[in-house]
Amino acid sequence: MIITKTPFRISFVGGGSDLPTYYTQRKGAVLSTTIDKYMYIS
């Protein structure tokens, strides 16, 4: 079994899209950070 400790992340501005019709025509940026809280995933 693999268990990982993953930090929570807060996004302030921006975001992304996986749609080629969107990202091929527009530039993008994301501002995010992690906080001192974690989730364990198995």
Rosetta blueprint (number, residue, H / E / L):
1 M L
2 I L
3 I L
4 T E
5 K E
6 T E
7 P E
8 F E
9 R E
10 I E
11 S E
12 F E
13 V E
14 G E
15 G L
16 G L
17 S L
18 D L
19 L L
20 P H
21 T H
22 Y H
23 Y H
24 T L
25 Q L
26 R L
27 K L
28 G L
29 A L
30 V E
31 L E
32 S E
33 T E
34 T E
35 I E
36 D E
37 K E
38 Y E
39 M E
40 Y E
41 I E
42 S L
